[in-house]
Amino acid sequence: MEPDEAEKMVSARIKELRLLRHMSQRQLAEKIGTQAPYVSDLERCIRSPGVPMLAKLAKALSVHIADLFSENLRIVA
């Protein structure tokens, strides 16, 4: 099944935020309790994260979960 626009946006956003934080895929994977290939799959829109994983990603990237779906950032401490 082809990913929809929302999935593509979230995938791109995860990668963008990871790079803004100067994190490798391995570093992000460690923060969310998974492996680097999973992060790679997320960023290439091969896999779609569920809500619990979206929450982990948002926390690891220091953003609100809604920011994974938006172009407006609200950085959290």
PyMOL CGO cylinders between C-alpha atoms (Angstrom):
from pymol import cmd
from pymol.cgo import CYLINDER

trace = [
    CYLINDER, 0.00, 0.00, 0.00, 1.32, 3.44, -0.94, 0.3, 1, 1, 1, 1, 1, 1,
    CYLINDER, 1.32, 3.44, -0.94, 1.86, 5.83, 2.01, 0.3, 1, 1, 1, 1, 1, 1,
    CYLINDER, 1.86, 5.83, 2.01, -0.53, 8.77, 2.19, 0.3, 1, 1, 1, 1, 1, 1,
    CYLINDER, -0.53, 8.77, 2.19, 0.51, 12.41, 2.49, 0.3, 1, 1, 1, 1, 1, 1,
    CYLINDER, 0.51, 12.41, 2.49, 0.22, 12.45, 6.29, 0.3, 1, 1, 1, 1, 1, 1,
    CYLINDER, 0.22, 12.45, 6.29, 2.54, 9.44, 6.58, 0.3, 1, 1, 1, 1, 1, 1,
    CYLINDER, 2.54, 9.44, 6.58, 5.03, 11.07, 4.21, 0.3, 1, 1, 1, 1, 1, 1,
    CYLINDER, 5.03, 11.07, 4.21, 4.92, 14.30, 6.22, 0.3, 1, 1, 1, 1, 1, 1,
    CYLINDER, 4.92, 14.30, 6.22, 5.51, 12.51, 9.54, 0.3, 1, 1, 1, 1, 1, 1,
    CYLINDER, 5.51, 12.51, 9.54, 8.39, 10.52, 8.06, 0.3, 1, 1, 1, 1, 1, 1,
    CYLINDER, 8.39, 10.52, 8.06, 10.06, 13.64, 6.71, 0.3, 1, 1, 1, 1, 1, 1,
    CYLINDER, 10.06, 13.64, 6.71, 9.43, 15.47, 9.98, 0.3, 1, 1, 1, 1, 1, 1,
    CYLINDER, 9.43, 15.47, 9.98, 11.07, 12.74, 12.06, 0.3, 1, 1, 1, 1, 1, 1,
    CYLINDER, 11.07, 12.74, 12.06, 14.19, 12.91, 9.91, 0.3, 1, 1, 1, 1, 1, 1,
    CYLINDER, 14.19, 12.91, 9.91, 14.21, 16.72, 9.91, 0.3, 1, 1, 1, 1, 1, 1,
    CYLINDER, 14.21, 16.72, 9.91, 13.93, 16.92, 13.69, 0.3, 1, 1, 1, 1, 1, 1,
    CYLINDER, 13.93, 16.92, 13.69, 16.55, 14.22, 14.21, 0.3, 1, 1, 1, 1, 1, 1,
    CYLINDER, 16.55, 14.22, 14.21, 19.01, 16.07, 12.00, 0.3, 1, 1, 1, 1, 1, 1,
    CYLINDER, 19.01, 16.07, 12.00, 18.24, 19.40, 13.70, 0.3, 1, 1, 1, 1, 1, 1,
    CYLINDER, 18.24, 19.40, 13.70, 19.26, 17.77, 16.97, 0.3, 1, 1, 1, 1, 1, 1,
    CYLINDER, 19.26, 17.77, 16.97, 22.45, 16.35, 15.42, 0.3, 1, 1, 1, 1, 1, 1,
    CYLINDER, 22.45, 16.35, 15.42, 21.37, 12.81, 16.26, 0.3, 1, 1, 1, 1, 1, 1,
    CYLINDER, 21.37, 12.81, 16.26, 22.22, 9.67, 14.35, 0.3, 1, 1, 1, 1, 1, 1,
    CYLINDER, 22.22, 9.67, 14.35, 19.54, 7.11, 13.62, 0.3, 1, 1, 1, 1, 1, 1,
    CYLINDER, 19.54, 7.11, 13.62, 21.21, 4.87, 16.18, 0.3, 1, 1, 1, 1, 1, 1,
    CYLINDER, 21.21, 4.87, 16.18, 21.08, 7.57, 18.86, 0.3, 1, 1, 1, 1, 1, 1,
    CYLINDER, 21.08, 7.57, 18.86, 17.38, 8.20, 18.23, 0.3, 1, 1, 1, 1, 1, 1,
    CYLINDER, 17.38, 8.20, 18.23, 16.71, 4.46, 18.21, 0.3, 1, 1, 1, 1, 1, 1,
    CYLINDER, 16.71, 4.46, 18.21, 18.36, 4.10, 21.61, 0.3, 1, 1, 1, 1, 1, 1,
    CYLINDER, 18.36, 4.10, 21.61, 16.22, 6.92, 23.03, 0.3, 1, 1, 1, 1, 1, 1,
    CYLINDER, 16.22, 6.92, 23.03, 13.00, 5.26, 21.85, 0.3, 1, 1, 1, 1, 1, 1,
    CYLINDER, 13.00, 5.26, 21.85, 14.01, 1.70, 22.71, 0.3, 1, 1, 1, 1, 1, 1,
    CYLINDER, 14.01, 1.70, 22.71, 14.43, 0.25, 19.24, 0.3, 1, 1, 1, 1, 1, 1,
    CYLINDER, 14.43, 0.25, 19.24, 17.06, -0.35, 16.54, 0.3, 1, 1, 1, 1, 1, 1,
    CYLINDER, 17.06, -0.35, 16.54, 18.47, 2.00, 13.90, 0.3, 1, 1, 1, 1, 1, 1,
    CYLINDER, 18.47, 2.00, 13.90, 16.90, 0.05, 10.98, 0.3, 1, 1, 1, 1, 1, 1,
    CYLINDER, 16.90, 0.05, 10.98, 13.45, 0.81, 12.45, 0.3, 1, 1, 1, 1, 1, 1,
    CYLINDER, 13.45, 0.81, 12.45, 14.23, 4.55, 12.49, 0.3, 1, 1, 1, 1, 1, 1,
    CYLINDER, 14.23, 4.55, 12.49, 15.51, 4.26, 8.92, 0.3, 1, 1, 1, 1, 1, 1,
    CYLINDER, 15.51, 4.26, 8.92, 12.26, 2.56, 7.90, 0.3, 1, 1, 1, 1, 1, 1,
    CYLINDER, 12.26, 2.56, 7.90, 10.24, 5.33, 9.57, 0.3, 1, 1, 1, 1, 1, 1,
    CYLINDER, 10.24, 5.33, 9.57, 12.20, 8.05, 7.79, 0.3, 1, 1, 1, 1, 1, 1,
    CYLINDER, 12.20, 8.05, 7.79, 11.83, 6.33, 4.42, 0.3, 1, 1, 1, 1, 1, 1,
    CYLINDER, 11.83, 6.33, 4.42, 8.09, 5.84, 5.00, 0.3, 1, 1, 1, 1, 1, 1,
    CYLINDER, 8.09, 5.84, 5.00, 8.41, 2.07, 4.88, 0.3, 1, 1, 1, 1, 1, 1,
    CYLINDER, 8.41, 2.07, 4.88, 6.86, 1.74, 8.34, 0.3, 1, 1, 1, 1, 1, 1,
    CYLINDER, 6.86, 1.74, 8.34, 4.35, 3.92, 10.13, 0.3, 1, 1, 1, 1, 1, 1,
    CYLINDER, 4.35, 3.92, 10.13, 4.64, 4.46, 13.88, 0.3, 1, 1, 1, 1, 1, 1,
    CYLINDER, 4.64, 4.46, 13.88, 1.68, 3.82, 16.14, 0.3, 1, 1, 1, 1, 1, 1,
    CYLINDER, 1.68, 3.82, 16.14, 0.52, 6.35, 18.71, 0.3, 1, 1, 1, 1, 1, 1,
    CYLINDER, 0.52, 6.35, 18.71, 2.74, 5.00, 21.53, 0.3, 1, 1, 1, 1, 1, 1,
    CYLINDER, 2.74, 5.00, 21.53, 5.80, 5.23, 19.26, 0.3, 1, 1, 1, 1, 1, 1,
    CYLINDER, 5.80, 5.23, 19.26, 4.82, 8.73, 18.13, 0.3, 1, 1, 1, 1, 1, 1,
    CYLINDER, 4.82, 8.73, 18.13, 4.78, 9.75, 21.79, 0.3, 1, 1, 1, 1, 1, 1,
    CYLINDER, 4.78, 9.75, 21.79, 8.26, 8.26, 22.33, 0.3, 1, 1, 1, 1, 1, 1,
    CYLINDER, 8.26, 8.26, 22.33, 9.57, 9.98, 19.20, 0.3, 1, 1, 1, 1, 1, 1,
    CYLINDER, 9.57, 9.98, 19.20, 8.15, 13.34, 20.25, 0.3, 1, 1, 1, 1, 1, 1,
    CYLINDER, 8.15, 13.34, 20.25, 9.73, 13.05, 23.70, 0.3, 1, 1, 1, 1, 1, 1,
    CYLINDER, 9.73, 13.05, 23.70, 13.10, 11.95, 22.28, 0.3, 1, 1, 1, 1, 1, 1,
    CYLINDER, 13.10, 11.95, 22.28, 13.04, 14.83, 19.78, 0.3, 1, 1, 1, 1, 1, 1,
    CYLINDER, 13.04, 14.83, 19.78, 11.88, 17.36, 22.43, 0.3, 1, 1, 1, 1, 1, 1,
    CYLINDER, 11.88, 17.36, 22.43, 8.70, 18.37, 20.64, 0.3, 1, 1, 1, 1, 1, 1,
    CYLINDER, 8.70, 18.37, 20.64, 4.98, 17.99, 21.22, 0.3, 1, 1, 1, 1, 1, 1,
    CYLINDER, 4.98, 17.99, 21.22, 3.43, 15.03, 19.44, 0.3, 1, 1, 1, 1, 1, 1,
    CYLINDER, 3.43, 15.03, 19.44, 1.37, 17.43, 17.30, 0.3, 1, 1, 1, 1, 1, 1,
    CYLINDER, 1.37, 17.43, 17.30, 4.62, 18.91, 15.97, 0.3, 1, 1, 1, 1, 1, 1,
    CYLINDER, 4.62, 18.91, 15.97, 5.28, 15.66, 14.13, 0.3, 1, 1, 1, 1, 1, 1,
    CYLINDER, 5.28, 15.66, 14.13, 2.26, 16.60, 11.98, 0.3, 1, 1, 1, 1, 1, 1,
    CYLINDER, 2.26, 16.60, 11.98, 2.96, 20.33, 11.69, 0.3, 1, 1, 1, 1, 1, 1,
    CYLINDER, 2.96, 20.33, 11.69, 5.53, 22.69, 10.27, 0.3, 1, 1, 1, 1, 1, 1,
    CYLINDER, 5.53, 22.69, 10.27, 5.33, 24.91, 13.38, 0.3, 1, 1, 1, 1, 1, 1,
    CYLINDER, 5.33, 24.91, 13.38, 7.69, 23.79, 16.15, 0.3, 1, 1, 1, 1, 1, 1,
    CYLINDER, 7.69, 23.79, 16.15, 7.13, 24.11, 19.88, 0.3, 1, 1, 1, 1, 1, 1,
    CYLINDER, 7.13, 24.11, 19.88, 10.32, 22.93, 21.56, 0.3, 1, 1, 1, 1, 1, 1,
    CYLINDER, 10.32, 22.93, 21.56, 9.86, 21.44, 25.02, 0.3, 1, 1, 1, 1, 1, 1,
    CYLINDER, 9.86, 21.44, 25.02, 12.54, 21.20, 27.69, 0.3, 1, 1, 1, 1, 1, 1,
]
cmd.load_cgo(trace, "trace")
